Amino acid sequence: GAAGGGGSGAGGGGGVAGVIPSSVHPDFRLWLTSMPAPYFPVPVLQNGVKLTNEPPKGVRANLTRSLANVDTWTSWADGIDGKFDNGVDRKTAWHKLGFGLMFFHAVIQERRKFGPLGFNIRYEFNDSDLETSLQVLKRFLGEQPVVPWEAMRYVTGQINYGGRVTDDWDRRCLMSILGQYVTPTVLDDSYRFSASGEYFAPPSGKLETFQAYVAGLPQNDGPGIFGMHNNANITFQANETDAILKTCLSIQPRAAAATSSGDEAGGKDDEDDDGDGDAALVSGPDAEVSALASEVASALPALLDREEAGESTFVYRGEHMDSLATVLSQEMVRFNKLLAVMERSLMELQKAIRGEALMSDELDRMYGALLNNQVPGNWEAAAYPSLKPLASWTKDLATRIEFMRSWVVGGQPAVFWLSGFFFPQGFMTGTLQNHARKYSLPIDTLGFGFTITDKPQASDVVEADVPEDGVLVSGLFMDGAQWDATRRSVAESKPGEMFSSVPVIHFRPEQDYKPNPAEYSAPVYKTSVRAGTLSTTGMSTNFVIAVDMPTDADPAKWVLMGCALLCQLND
């Protein structure tokens, strides 16, 4: 965006602060440019003219803009003449591939509207990325004896556009999309960019031919051009609605609350002589929040206690404690810390509502969160990633602690509920470490192979099903596709079904494991937002592991659909 301050000031030495407005030329304008930022000074926005520069919406509008940046069709192809060694006309290749890059640019811009189904992170691709890629393409086509497909894909996908992409799974998606537009078959007039057949590169010709074709494209893009399922549109519309509602909620003033700090509370002091008048001290939102805080506090599970452990829980295997028992110990510490934070903050909030303690900024934010059925920020800071509203979040927390307590008391479960872990990556490492010690193998040579079992739920597993090596895992959901138990393959989602449960999976440690390229490598994320902080490994902290799943379709199909596994849903 840009803010233009009309005649607000100019000064010698390049400074604008402290300049006398009357000394400024009336035609002077100060231009400020900035990326969107919540901390941008409000007075500047209020006193300036606001302009925003953002890509147009829709594939057609994006292509129209890209073609408008071409000065003349003739000069655009200057220096590209003759044929390649294989007989392909260079100018035809330039027109087809140049338009293909424009189409690719439009598709990745629009794909962002689908949220995590499109890309884990919302990247700000811009016209300079396209311009640079076209310049490189022109040089390749003008100088090389044959079309250098691999080089063009690498430079365009890994450098020009890929330089902005920080997530490895987003880069995989970007390269899969690019492969549809920078491919030998794009030179064939019958080649189509989507199954619908309406998107293609017109036969090489005049600029007007391309402009007329673009003008005839649909104004509203179907998910097919992005390689996505029709359900993706439902997700997009739900995300848009959610964003609007959150914006409306954020600008609503909190209802006036009668607290014990005013005359109203003071007038009720005498009514509380018997000690039963706490509820009478507050009313309105205060009463609502106080009641909710009491309800949550009374429902808090007891701390996980190692004294409750059964004989088979914290056992030693040789000189070392079982690695999964160590993982359990670490999980207990994390859950107990969270419970302590919740108990303490709920007590402090209730005191603040009654006027017995200062309502700090943190408690005030907590008050607002509880009032809106949201998880308070101080709890989130001590908790695992989750997008659930408060009511669902507290139930989920109780279920997680129940799972951990049953493990403490009864020993390792037959099936591990992956969603119940604070840090599932630690559970994965513990499983590999147990296997490495059992067979005296270097742990850095181990990886996981995967078998999707025929057990829909953990309750369907009997003792005879428990494998000798590895672990059985449950609790995963598939986003963007579904598991077809009959065909034993990844399959398209049912209409209107956003998520589907995945059967119990056998995580099988293997030495020097190499993924099968014919299988789809599905990333597992803790939450549906998928994005997280980049760790030192280059992976998002939201990312857990990649599960290789059989598929009877090209794995690239599921890459374009944004198919992934989730540890938990949003509700």
ZAMARKOL-191224 format. One record per residue (C-alpha): x, y negated, z; residue in one letter. Coordinates in steps of 0.1 Angstrom, whole numbers, plus 5000, padded with zeros to 4 digits. Example, Ala and Ser with C-alpha at 12.3 -4.5 7.8 and 13.67 -1.06 7.14 Angstrom:
512350455078A
513750115071S
This chain:
500050005000G
501049644997A
500049335016A
500248995000G
500448705024G
499248395005G
501548105012G
502348225047S
505948125046G
509348135030A
512748025042G
516347975034G
518748255039G
516048515031G
514148475064G
510448405067V
510048385105A
509648035120G
509147855086V
506747555087I
503747645065P
503447295052S
506947315036S
506047625016V
505147594979H
501447664974P
502147924948D
504548124970F
503448484978R
505148725001L
504849094990W
505249365016L
505249735007T
504750025031S
503750385033M
500550435053P
501550395090A
499350375121P
501750125137Y
501549875108F
500949525124P
497249455125V
497549075121P
499449115088V
496649335075L
493949085087Q
495648775072N
496948925039G
495349065008V
495449445008K
496349644978L
496750024976T
498550224949N
497550584948E
497050844921P
493750864904P
491351144914K
490651424890G
492751604864V
491251394836R
492051064853A
495551184860N
496151284824L
494750954812T
497150764834R
500150974822S
499250924785L
498850554791A
502450534803N
503550664768V
504450344749D
504250494714T
503950854704W
506550814677T
509250664699S
508350924726W
509751194703A
512751004690D
515851224686G
513851544685I
513851684649D
514452014631G
513952364644K
515452584671F
517452884661D
514353104665N
512452884640G
510252694666V
509752334656D
511352104681R
508751834678K
505952074684T
507652214714A
508151864727W
504551774724H
503252094738K
505652104768L
505451734774G
501751754777F
502152074797G
504251884822L
501651604824M
499051874831F
501252034857F
501651694874H
497951634874A
497151984889V
499651954918I
498351614926Q
494751734927E
495552064945R
496351864976R
492651804982K
492152164992F
494352115023G
496352415034P
494852625007L
496552404982G
499852315000F
500852355036N
502152005036I
500651705017R
503451594994Y
503451254978E
504451334942F
504551024920N
505050904884D
508750894888S
508851274893D
506951324860L
509051064842E
512351224853T
511151574843S
510051444808L
513451284803Q
515251614812V
512851804790L
513551574761K
517351624765R
517052004767F
514852024736L
517051784716G
520451944725E
519952314730Q
519852574702P
516952764718V
514352654743V
516052684777P
512952804797W
514752914829E
516752594830A
513652374825M
511752554852R
514652534876Y
515352164871V
511752064871T
510452284899G
513452314922Q
514951974918I
512751704903N
509551814922Y
511052064945G
513251804961G
510151674979R
509052024990V
510252125024T
508252435030D
509452755013D
505952895007W
504852564991D
507952594968R
506752944959R
503352804950C
504852514931L
507052744909M
504052974903S
502052674890I
504852544869L
505252884853G
501852844837Q
502952524819Y
506552594811V
506352924794T
506953044758P
503253124753T
502352754758V
503652694722L
500852914709D
497752714700D
495552984715S
497152964749Y
494852834777R
495752684811F
492752844828S
490353134823A
487452904814S
489252814781G
488552444782E
492052344794Y
494952374769F
497552174750A
496152044717P
497952124685P
500951884680S
499751564664G
498951204670K
498651034704L
494950974697E
494451344694T
495651404729F
493751104742Q
490551224727A
490951574741Y
491651434776V
488551204773A
486451514767G
487551704798L
485151754827P
485051464852Q
484751714881N
487351984882D
486352344890G
488652544912P
489652764882G
492052514868I
493952534901F
493852914901G
491652904931M
488353084942H
485052894942N
485152914980N
487952654979A
485452394969N
483452475001I
486652435021T
487352105004F
483851965011Q
484052085047A
487451915052N
486051595037E
483051605060T
485151685090D
487451385082A
484551145079I
483051265112L
486351235130K
486750885117T
483250785128C
483950945162L
487250755166S
485650415161I
482750475185Q
483150285218P
482950505248R
479650465266A
479850245296A
480350465327A
479350375362A
482250465385T
482950445421S
485050135416S
482049905412G
479149775432D
476950065422E
479450315438A
479850095468G
476150085474G
476150465476K
478850515501D
476450545530D
474550815512E
477651045513D
477951075550D
477051435550D
479851525525G
477351635499D
477151315479G
480151355455D
477751415426A
475851095436A
479050885433L
479150915395V
476550895368S
476350895330G
479551005312P
481451025345D
478951285358A
479151475325E
482951485326V
483151565363S
480751855359A
482651995329L
485951955348A
484452155377S
483152415354E
486452465336V
488352465369A
486152725384S
486452955354A
490252935352L
491753285353P
494053385381A
497853355375L
499553655360L
501353835388D
504354075383R
503354235416E
500354385398E
502554565373A
502154935368G
505055185369E
505255205331S
505254825324T
508754685333F
510854995325V
514555025316Y
515655205285R
519255295293G
521054995306E
518554745293H
514954665301M
512554745274D
512554445250S
508754425248L
508654415287A
511054115284T
508653955259V
505754015284L
507753845312S
508353545290Q
504653525280E
503553545317M
505753245325V
504253045296R
500653125305F
501153055342N
502652725334K
499652635313L
497252735340L
499152525365A
498952225343V
495252265337M
494452315374E
496552015385R
495151775358S
491551885364L
491951805401M
493551475394E
490851375370L
488051455394Q
489751245420K
490150955395A
486450975386I
485550955422R
487850655427G
490250835450E
493150815426A
494350585398L
492950665364M
496250675345S
496550655307D
497051035305E
493951095326L
491950845306D
492851035274R
491951355291M
488551205301Y
487851105265G
488851455252A
486551635276L
483751405268L
484151495231N
484651865236N
488251845226Q
491352005242V
493251735262P
496651645248G
498451725281N
497052085278W
497952115242E
501552015250A
501852305274A
499852545253A
500052755221Y
498952595188P
495152605183S
492552405165L
489552535185K
487152295203P
487352295241L
484552545247A
486052805223S
489552725234W
488852805271T
487153135261K
490153225239D
492553145267L
490653375291A
490753655265T
494453605260R
495153625297I
492953935300E
495054105273F
498254015290M
496954125324R
495854465310S
499354505296W
500954415330V
498754655349V
498454945325G
501654935305G
502054875267Q
498754885248P
498255115218A
497454815197V
498954475202F
496654175197W
499053945178L
496753645183S
497153675220G
500753575221F
502153235230F
505153305208F
504453595184P
507853555168Q
509453675200G
507253985200F
508554065165M
512154025176T
511454245206G
510054525185T
513154515162L
515454505192Q
513854815207N
514354995174H
517954885170A
518855015205R
516955335200K
518855425168Y
522055225175S
521554995145L
522654635140P
519454425145I
520354195117D
520054475092T
516454545102L
513254415087G
509554515088F
507754745063G
503954735066F
501154985063T
497554855063I
495655135082T
492155255078D
491255135113K
489054825111P
489554735148Q
491854805177A
489055005194S
489055255165D
492655355173V
493155675194V
496355785211E
497256015183A
497355715159D
500155545178V
503355565157P
506655685170E
508455385157D
507155035153G
503854885166V
500254865156L
498954505154V
495454365152S
493654035153G
494653895119L
492253715095F
492753665058M
492253315043D
491853275005G
491153644998A
490053965015Q
491354315021W
489454575000D
489554895021A
488155104993T
490755004967R
493354944994R
494254614978S
494054244983V
490854134965A
488953814959E
486753674987S
483053724987K
481153404978P
480753185008G
482953395030E
485853175041M
487753425062F
487653805066S
489154035092S
492154245084V
492454615096P
495054725121V
498554695106I
501554915113H
504654705116F
507354955108R
511054865114P
513254955085E
516954915078Q
517854705048D
514254655040Y
513554515006K
510054384996P
508254544967N
507854274940P
504554434930A
503054364964E
501854024976Y
503953875004S
501253715026A
502653455051P
501153485086V
500353155104Y
499253085140K
496552845129T
494752755096S
496552415094V
499652625084R
501952325086A
504252285116G
507652145125T
510452275104L
512752495124S
516452545119T
515652845096T
513752615072G
510452775081M
507552605098S
507152675135T
503552775126N
504853055104F
505153395121V
506153655095I
505353765059A
503354075055V
503654265022D
500254385010M
499454614981P
497554444952T
496354574919D
496554224905A
499654004897D
500853874931P
501053524915A
497253524915K
497153524953W
499953264955V
497753024935L
494753104956M
496653014987G
496153355003C
497553385038A
496953565071L
495953375102L
496253465139C
493153265148Q
490253075134L
489152725142N
485952805162D
